[in-house]
Each structure stands twice: as C-alpha cells, then as structure tokens.
Amino acid sequence: MLAYKKRIVFTGGTGRFAQEFKTKESQTKYKFYFPKKNELNILSINSIKSYLIKKKPKYLIHLAGLSRPMSLHEKDICQSIDKNIIGTSNITKICSMLKIKLIYISTCYVYPGSKGNYSETSPIKPINNYAWSKLGGECAVMLYKNSLILRTSVTEKPFVHKVAFSDFKTNFIFHEDLVLDILKILDEKGIINIGGRAQSVFKFVKKYNPKIKKISAKKILGKNAPLNVSMNISKFKKLLND
C-alpha cells in the first residue's frame, strides 16, 4: 500500500506542462504516469475510472484541457465547455469516488485584471472565455474537499513569440521552473496562487531574450482591456519555506 501513496497520474500526459514533469521524475520520490488520450479520455467517465482503478494513484494532477489559441474559446465554445468544464467535472467525480487527491491547474486570468496583486480571496471576474472555462472547472473541483486549485501564470521556454506586451503585468514563470515546487505542496488544499515575480511580460522575457520587441496590449486589446492580472504569491512562498 505504501507504493500506491507515491503514484501520480497526470492528465494531458502528452502536453507541454506534463512533459516538463516527466523530465524531473528522477529527482522525486514519486512514480509518474502520463496516459495518452486513448488510455484516459477526460470526456469518458468509464475511461477515467478504468485507468485510475488500474493505476491506484494517491494524486492526480489535472493538466488536460483546451488552452491555446485563446481565440478558439470565443469561436468554438463547445470545445471550451467540453474540455475545460465537463472534462474537469468528470475527473473530479472519479477522484471523489476513488478518494484520490486532485490537483487542478487553473489560471490567473480568473481575476479581473484591473489592479493586480490579487490574493486567493480576491473577487474573481474572468477576463475572457478561456478564463471562464477554467473557472467552470474550478467550481467542480471546489465541491471535492480533497483537492487543490493552483492559479498559475506559466509559459514555455523559450518564449514562443517575437514580441511581448510591455503594459500587461502578470507572474510569468517557465513550466520547468515550477514543477518541483508544485510537488512540494501536493498535500495542501483549497486555492493557491503560484508563479514568479509580478512584472510585465516584456520585462520577464527580456532577461532570456534580449532581442524581444515591445508591443502594447492596450493598443491591441483596447484601452479598457484588463492589463494587470498579477497575483500575490506570498502564500505560495511561505509554504515553500516552511
């Protein structure tokens, strides 16, 4: 039974974030499982249940869903609803049934984006359809008490764009720099903001790519667009230092 306690299943096993976890497995005390869609389909209750009964994990880190392109969440809300709300609800149901600790990766975009420095108890108002779909997933997860919601601001390395917003503030951190820290807080419950230092996207990227060019989010998104989704991550930092 002891071996089961160290097993972690990752949904979205072939995705960017999951693959970063895969590279770090040898540095941890856990056994990782990265099912492909034909092994664990979040839209199929039977598929989820069958796989999890077979693997008997203590934890499930839910990474599967629809993220980019953001415009797809506006153009095809059915995909957004299915993959981020219904899929997450299905995962939550089975984790509850099998008593598996659920860790759900959400987004800083659930915050209004008007003033920044949002804490876990700040009012929420998603800034776009993607964020609404992630909040829909949060609603299901919150019903299950043995769960943890991580509101993140992550990006892949190297940064995929040639330009970066100089007037949009967030807590960007690379996937690879967050993996081991997430594993340190698996037994926490509730909601935790996680990420890097609050700063503009341009300032973050500039440290790694001196050739990055500035672009204005306000000019592209409009003068009333939410431009500061930065989070207060003091709770996260305290947990890491305890």
Secondary structure by P-SEA (a helix, b strand, c coil): ccccccbbbbcccccaaaaaaaaacccccbbbbbbcccccccccaaaaaaaaaaacccccccccccccaaaaaaacaaaaaaccaaaaaaaaaaaaaaccbbbbbbccccccccccccccccbbbbccaaaaaaaaaaaaaaacccbbbbbcccccccccccccccccccccccccccaaaaaaccccccbbbbbccccccccccccccccbbbbbccccccccccccccccaaaaaaaaac
